[in-house]
């Protein structure tokens, strides 16, 4: 068996385990060749996770800004007042502002101005 650990700093991201039915299957050269993809994977995995996290945070921010704009328009108030209104509603409902913003945007798309509800 030959194992390569994927790690960066103190974090372990996983491992690549190679098994063989024949005991002397892996020579020392296999270990050297396997270290290259293992080290590249150890660099790529944390970078990929960071990009995904930043993308999610940016999308959340966009939704909150849109919801603030909807409140600004609907209530004819300033940007700061709209943001405070969103935060106050989130606090009173014990919900994250982003979740409330998503709900507000969803209601807005279902009932846009000029739409007659029956």
N, C-alpha and C positions, 0 to 999 in steps of 0.2 A: 504494500500500500504506500502511496505517495500523496501527501497532503500539502496544499498551499493555502495559507491563511491570507484573506484580504483584510488589511487593516490600514488605518491612518491615525497616527497619534495613539490615543488610548482606545479608539473605537474599532471594534471588529465588525466587518460587514458580511462576513461569511467565509466559506472555504471551498476550494476545489479539491475533491478527493478522487484519486485514481486508484482503482483496484485491479488486481490481476489474479487469475487462477493459478498461475505458475510463480512460485516464490521469488526467484531472482529476476523478476520481469523488468525492474527499473534500475538502470545504471545511474551513475553519478551525472552523466550528461543530461539525462531526463530532468534531474533536479535543476540544473542550470538553465535549461531551455524553458522549464515551467515557471521559473521566477520572473521572467519578462512579462508574460501576460498577467501574472498575479499582481505584479507591481503596477502595471497599467490599469488594471481593474480597480485596484485600491485607490488610485487617483480619480478615476472616472466616476465611481459610485457616489462619493460624497459631493462631487460637483453636480451630478445629475439631481441628487436630492435637494441641493441648495437651489438650483434653477426651478425645480417644481415648487418648492416652498415660496420662493419669491414671486412666481407667477400667480399662485393662489392668493398671496397677500395683495398683489396688485389688482387682481380681479375683485377682491373684497373691497378695496379702496374705491374702485370705480363704481361699484354698486352703491356704496354709502354716499359718494358725491352725487350720483344721479338722484338718489332718494332725497338728499338735501335740496337739490334743484327743484324737485317736484314740490316739496313743502314750500320752498321759496315762492314758486309760481302760484301754487294753489291758495296760499294764505297771504300773499302780497306782503311778505316780510323780507328782511335782509338775509344774507347768507349766514351770518353768525347766529341770528335768531332761529333760522331753520335748523342749523346744526344743533343748537341748544334744545330745540323742540324734539329732534330725533333722539338725542341723548336722554332727555327727561322721560320720553315714552319708553325707551329701552330700559331705563332704571325702574320705572313703575311696573313694567311687565316682567322684570327680572330676566330679560333676554339680551343677548349681544346686539349692539347696534346693527351689525351686518345682517343678522337674521331678520330684524325688523325692516331693514332697508329692502331686503329681497321681497318680503311680503308686500311692502308698499309699492314697489315696482311692479309686482305681479297684479295687484289690484288696479294699478294705473293702466296697464296694457289691456286689461279686460274691460274697463269702463273709461274710455278716453273722453275728453270733452266733446259735447255735442251728441254723444251716444244716448239713445233713449232706452232706459231699462224697463222691461215689462215684467 
